[in-house]
Amino acid sequence: MNSFFKLISENQKTKKTFLCVGLDPNLNFLPKPLTGQPEAVFDFLKNIIDATEEFSCCFKPQIAYFAAYGLEDTLLKVIEYVHTKYPQTPVILDAKRNDIGTTSEMYAMEVFSRYKADAVTVNPYMGQDSLEPFTKQKDKGVFVLCRTSNPGAGEFQSLKTNEKPLYKTVAQKVLNTWNVNNNIGLVVGATAPEELKSLREEFPEAWFLVPGVGAQSGDMNLAIQYGKSEKGGLIISSSRTILYAGKNSDYADKSRKTAQAMQEEMKCFF
Amino acid sequence: MNSFFKLISENQKTKKTFLCVGLDPNLNFLPKPLTGQPEAVFDFLKNIIDATEEFSCCFKPQIAYFAAYGLEDTLLKVIEYVHTKYPQTPVILDAKRNDIGTTSEMYAMEVFSRYKADAVTVNPYMGQDSLEPFTKQKDKGVFVLCRTSNPGAGEFQSLKTNEKPLYKTVAQKVLNTWNVNNNIGLVVGATAPEELKSLREEFPEAWFLVPGVGAQSGDMNLAIQYGKSEKGGLIISSSRTILYAGKNSDYADKSRKTAQAMQEEMKCFF
């Protein structure tokens, strides 16, 4: 197990939680008291982080929500805040990057050198060499899209390739061939519980990052039942349900209670 | 044909060129006179643009080369510079984005609202709904990765799905089903000439963005022979070969001559 997976694993055991809080700041949904404030997004995320860290094994900012608004500096500050105040709780930068090798080197620089994220999400469509600039960083985590949580995920991912669906072929390549540094996990949506179950049966030692509970309608309890493993790792990610639990001045408390309720459901699996 | 494809098509006919100059500023390769200059990247790209526009149908900045260095403002300035000085020559932002719908909305905002790009590259792995935020913008161009130019491209893209390789299934879905606004093209690497030929035979009306000539060893002449079409469109992209043709104070002139030589090869196909 590499240092990223070790850190997150220890955090999970201490707090009895699989919960990853997704940090997706949409300006249209910010709580009312923050509207028009100069540091609205940073203050919002800082308060959410402080309110939910006790129940979370990691945080996962989604880079598009910062890039759309030109908030790169805020993203930098958010990651630095977590690293400084909560060094036990790593940061996965959700970026789903993929490009030819020379360009992926630049994306890896963006994610790991500029933003100093502990892990990243990437897309496998272009093959192993396109992801090597990420996976060669032994102390970082790399989550490769396998079976995603969106409605159209199966359009290509479920196509039969050599008698098995593409997502299975991707999982096998990634975990059996690419994972020489033991730093790669898979993204598997909670909206696809049967696929999650089948992947867990085939890969008991793998790490799965599971988005799609809450707003995307994935069943959290089922995701834990199917996704947990003694030998492997499981991370359950929730963004909107936690972030936008409240709209008024008590929003952080509402987010805290939502995260706490999710962790309550999780702790019996430890 | 949508307004983006129409613009690029007119520019191609006027200049007798398929050439797209890729703008991938690597700080390690900048010409010597620019080293340490405060606006080195913008000045470099401005001079490259001015030197090569006469032979180019479009420009294609790759966003990772700006994001790695925190040069978002430079990217904004570069795109604005092209739009203001050369309105006949559109800008494709090479970003290869892909995510669930709500997040892709933010990526589309990044590409089209923030940077005001005329077109974008995207990754199809997550299916139609993941790209709809891009493709619904009728006046923009969207190039979907099909058969990429990197060495490991075939690892998944050439897997047999329903008796045909995955990249063919992607092409068919994208062009026959998703392309309701006639604004989608495919990315097909010049390093895969047989696949390019086969795709052109099946899709004579489609637009292909073809990277991989030059530093990636794709054969430009073959790419044009196999990729050109009376009814469809072809864009041949070259980055490093043009950008880094010179290292000294005459770098822009060297880039110009390289672009001109490529256009000389292209013009006989018009």
Interface residues (C-beta under 8 A of the other chain):
Chain A: D24 N26 Q62 A64 Y65 A67 A68 Y69 G70 E72 K96 R97 N98 D99 I100 G101 T103 S104 M106 Y107 M109 E110 S113 R114 N123 P124 Y125 M126 G127 Q128 D129 S130 L145 T148 S149 N150 P151 G152 A153 G154 E155 F156 Q157 L159 K160 T161 N162 L166 T169 V170 K173 Q216
Chain B: D24 N26 Q62 A64 Y65 A67 A68 Y69 G70 E72 K96 R97 N98 D99 I100 G101 T103 S104 M106 Y107 M109 E110 S113 R114 N123 P124 Y125 M126 G127 Q128 D129 S130 L145 T148 S149 N150 P151 G152 A153 G154 E155 F156 Q157 L159 K160 T161 N162 L166 T169 V170 K173 Q216
